[in-house]
Amino acid sequence: MPTRAFALIAALILGAIPVIGQAQYAEDFGEYRVRYSALPTDQLLPDVARAYGIDRSRQRGLLNVAVQRSAAGRTSDPIRALLNGTATSLGGQRVSLKFREIAEDGAVYYISEFAVSAPDTYRFSINVTPEGATAPYLLKFNQDFVAD
């Protein structure tokens, strides 16, 4: 039986396909790779949402972020990080993102829930400070949320 971490990640990836057309995005900052995805929480499987205390709703978004350190010739190792940022709708509605860390079975990732009003595009601006880094890296991206 898959672990809860695997189940959440799989649900995010599979749930995101109809919304964003791509399961996950990544951006490199020197030796660090930041992977991220955002989707409406109603795309999560009910059991996964319940296990993590996430409300399933078309009016709620979920941001998932994981940070990895690259090692020469090896796959990346997950690392802890400090995250803070905002999500801003095209109409100017801005919310602060509060992240919570999930660490299970060698995986470390951060999730944040926020209100959405679909259809709309949200601009994300997130400061990511990997453990051991001296300064934050700025992750910026846009995500469309569509109405059914």
C-alpha positions in Angstrom: 0.0 0.0 0.0 1.5 3.4 -0.9 2.5 5.8 1.9 0.5 8.9 2.6 3.2 11.0 1.1 3.2 9.1 -2.1 -0.6 9.2 -2.2 -0.7 13.0 -1.7 1.9 13.6 -4.4 0.2 11.2 -6.8 -3.1 12.9 -6.1 -1.6 16.3 -6.8 0.0 15.1 -10.0 -3.0 13.2 -11.3 -5.5 15.9 -10.2 -3.5 18.7 -11.8 -3.4 17.3 -15.3 -6.9 18.5 -16.3 -6.3 21.9 -14.7 -2.8 22.8 -15.9 -2.0 20.4 -18.6 1.3 19.6 -16.9 1.7 17.7 -13.6 4.4 19.6 -12.0 6.9 22.4 -12.7 10.4 22.9 -11.5 12.9 25.8 -11.3 16.6 25.6 -10.7 18.4 28.0 -8.4 22.1 27.0 -8.5 22.4 23.7 -6.6 18.7 23.7 -5.6 15.7 22.5 -7.6 12.3 23.8 -6.5 9.3 21.7 -7.7 5.9 23.1 -7.4 2.2 22.6 -8.4 -1.0 24.4 -7.7 -4.5 23.2 -8.1 -8.1 23.4 -6.7 -8.5 21.2 -3.7 -11.6 19.6 -5.2 -9.2 17.7 -7.5 -7.7 15.8 -4.5 -9.0 12.3 -3.8 -11.3 12.5 -0.7 -9.2 10.1 1.3 -6.0 12.1 0.7 -7.7 15.4 1.6 -9.1 13.9 4.8 -5.7 12.4 5.8 -4.1 15.8 5.5 -7.0 17.9 6.9 -7.5 19.7 3.5 -11.0 21.0 2.7 -12.0 19.9 -0.8 -13.6 22.8 -2.6 -13.6 24.7 -6.0 -13.0 27.8 -3.9 -9.8 26.5 -2.3 -6.4 26.2 -3.9 -3.5 24.1 -2.8 0.1 24.9 -3.5 2.6 22.1 -3.1 6.4 22.9 -3.0 9.4 20.6 -2.6 13.1 21.6 -2.5 15.9 19.3 -3.5 19.7 19.7 -3.5 21.5 18.4 -6.5 24.5 16.3 -6.1 26.9 15.7 -9.0 26.1 12.5 -10.8 23.2 11.6 -8.4 19.6 12.2 -8.0 18.5 15.1 -5.9 18.1 14.8 -2.2 15.0 16.4 -0.5 15.9 19.2 2.0 14.0 21.4 4.4 13.4 25.0 3.6 11.7 28.1 4.9 8.9 29.4 2.7 6.7 32.5 2.7 4.9 34.3 -0.1 1.7 35.5 -1.6 -0.9 34.6 -4.2 -2.5 37.5 -6.1 -5.5 37.3 -8.4 -5.6 39.3 -11.6 -8.2 41.4 -9.9 -5.7 42.4 -7.2 -6.9 40.2 -4.3 -3.8 39.2 -2.4 -3.4 36.5 0.2 -0.5 35.5 2.3 0.5 31.9 2.0 1.0 29.9 5.2 3.0 26.8 4.6 3.1 23.6 6.6 5.8 21.0 6.3 5.1 17.4 5.6 8.0 15.0 6.2 7.3 11.3 5.6 9.4 8.4 4.5 12.4 10.6 3.4 10.2 13.1 1.5 9.9 16.7 2.6 7.4 19.1 1.0 5.3 22.1 1.9 1.6 22.7 1.3 -0.4 25.9 1.6 -4.2 26.3 1.1 -5.7 29.6 -0.1 -9.0 31.0 -1.3 -9.6 31.1 -5.1 -12.3 32.6 -7.2 -12.4 30.7 -10.5 -12.0 31.5 -13.3 -9.0 33.6 -12.6 -5.2 33.6 -12.9 -3.1 33.8 -9.7 0.4 35.2 -9.5 2.6 33.4 -7.0 5.6 35.0 -5.4 7.4 32.7 -2.9 10.6 33.2 -1.0 12.4 29.9 -0.7 15.3 29.6 1.7 16.8 26.1 1.6 18.3 24.8 4.8 21.9 25.9 4.8 21.4 28.7 2.2 22.3 32.3 3.2 19.6 34.1 1.3 16.2 33.3 -0.1 15.5 32.5 -3.8 12.4 34.1 -5.4 10.1 31.7 -7.1 7.5 33.4 -9.3 4.9 31.8 -11.5 1.3 32.2 -12.7 -1.4 29.6 -12.5 -4.9 29.6 -14.1 -7.8 28.2 -12.1 -10.8 27.4 -14.3 -14.5 27.0 -13.5 -16.3 23.8 -14.5 
